[in-house]
Amino acid sequence: MCRLLGESFLEVVCAQHTLYLRLSAPVAVFKGADPIQLCHLVTRPAHSIINQAFDSRLRLDATRAVNGDGFGVGWYDSTRDAELGDAPCIFTSVTPAWNNQNLQRIAEKIKSPLVFAHVRASTAGALSETNCHPWRYGRLMWMHNGQISDFSRIKRRVLAALPEPLFLFPQGHTDSEFAFAVFLSHLGDPLQTDPFSYKELRDAMLATIRDFNAWASQAGIREPSLMNFCVTDGESIICTRYVSSKSDQAASLYFSSGTSFYEHSPGAYRMVKTDKREKIIVVASEPLTFEKADWMEIPTNTLVCITPKMNVLQLPIIDEFHLDRTDQIVRSPTFAMRTGFPPSMSGATAAGVEEAASIGALDGAVRGAGAVRNVPIHPVYPCP
């Protein structure tokens, strides 16, 4: 017996055994002081996001699946040509990412300082480009790795919360696109032409998570939601690693930074650090290199903010599902594992990344671009 549990979850019951197959949708985010060719992120690395689609090294073999239901790449113009505008360009397709010749061609010829990439897998409905991440609205771009549990039970609440201009915005049927609409509803003017402050994006993201938690509670939904969201306005980037549970780990998310992303042999890359100031920042569902020291695991229920000046803030999300850092070890990988997500890779650290705990000092200066600051924040009330 098979039962659909969401846009990308399938419950398979066979001979007294129940398997939960999650066709995970890995994401990758790049921000650099200088533009990078798309191929160095999405096609050339041996463990690029494209290769992760069929060769995830972190998922369990028993639940490993092939991500062949489309992909998307979004980027901002590197020349800042006024005629081209501030909106990102997005290329999506429903073909398998590893077998798309157009992606191979354009990746060799396009350079950008800010790139989003997403590989999709789904068990629901017909394939459609409208369901492929990322999405854009004005200058904003959004993608999601995870699932809103029992989304069909709260969809009416979601629609009721959307203002008129956003009610018809979602063109597909994914929970991820509706989550983007909810996020947009928390911005004063989501179509403004000026960049948003990172605080505006941060607060809208926290409000989005708060809304979905409240709707799930009202509907009596017990299954946790996995909300690894990424959003950018072309200047700041907000990423979350989040699960609505105090006992489970979220879907994996990693961070790396350095001076250059260097290909030392065909397909083999390293994050090189030759200066104290970071020029490259990468956030990804799985490490894009096989060098463990290049990567730091982002803790469960954490928001990461990358500012226009390449500063990185790592912010614990303090709500009913928050655990102190010393208690994080009690989170179980079982939920992530049984739904096809990789378990935590404990002990991973990013080379050269400074991590400092700082209480209530979010608005202070961060010393050294790329340094990571941990600051507790609360999603129920606006941050200072």
Buried (B, 14 or more C-beta within 10 A) or exposed (E): EEEEBBBBBBBEEEEEEEEBBBBBBBBBBBBBBEBBBBBBBBBBBBBBBBBBBBEBEBBBEEBBBEBBBBBBBBBBBBEEEEEEEBBBBBBBBBBBBBEBEEBBEBBEEBBBBBBBBBBBBBBBEEBBBEBBBBBBBBBBBBBBBBBBBBBEBBBEBBEEBBEEEBEEBBEBBBBBBBBBBBBBBBBEEBEBEEBBBBBBBBBBBBBBBBBBBEBBEEBEBEBBBBBBBBBBBBBBBBBBBBBBBBEBBBBBBBBBBBBBBBEEEEEBBBBBBEEEBBBBBBBBBBBBBBBEBBBBBBBBBBBBBBBBBBBBBBBBBBBEBBBEEEEBEEBEBEBBBBBBBBBBBEEBEBBBBBEEEEEEEBEEEBEBBBBBBBBBBBBEEEBE
